[in-house]
Each structure stands twice: as C-alpha cells, then as structure tokens.
C-alpha cells in the first residue's frame, strides 16, 4: 500500500489525528493532486520540507492503521457485503426461488442500512 489512493483512504480514517500542518500537506499533495513544488510554493516551505512532512504524516497514518485497523475492518465489511449481494443475486436467478423471495427481499432491505 503505497499509492496516493491508499494514503487518501488512510487520511479519511485518521486525518484528524495529524497535526494541522501535516493535514494541509496531505490535503494538497494527495487529495488535490498538487506537485511537491506546487505545495511548496503555496505553503512557503521547501520542497524537501513538504516531502519530510508527507513522510511523517504517512508514517503516522500507517501506524494508526496498524494499531486500530479501521481501514482493514472497513474493507472486510465491504467485501462481505459484496459477497452477500452476489449470493442474493445468484439465488434470485435460480429456478424455483419464488418460495424464498420474500426472505431475500428482507435481507436486501437489511443490507440497505449498511450502504
């Protein structure tokens, strides 16, 4: 996990735990997709300062994930949800499922609460 997308996801879960200056750098570089030079110019710090701040922020985000596992748990829930949806769809397309259709619809309604 080393892409801007991964950092952005970690930031969504743990960004509030970073220092405001680190939040600003991550927002600009990762979420706004600005270059190091552009972030440097906007914030009035060196390119290396931006890089250092990003590295520290990324390290903290990964540490929070290692300790708390919120992103991992979210991905596991999402994967289970998608698996259940797939099973429901496959059952609905099976001949003779009319008897259990009301229960499948109930399950779908319950899953809607997790969207």
Order of alpha helices (4+ residues) and beta strands (2+ residues): alpha-alpha-alpha-alpha-alpha-alpha
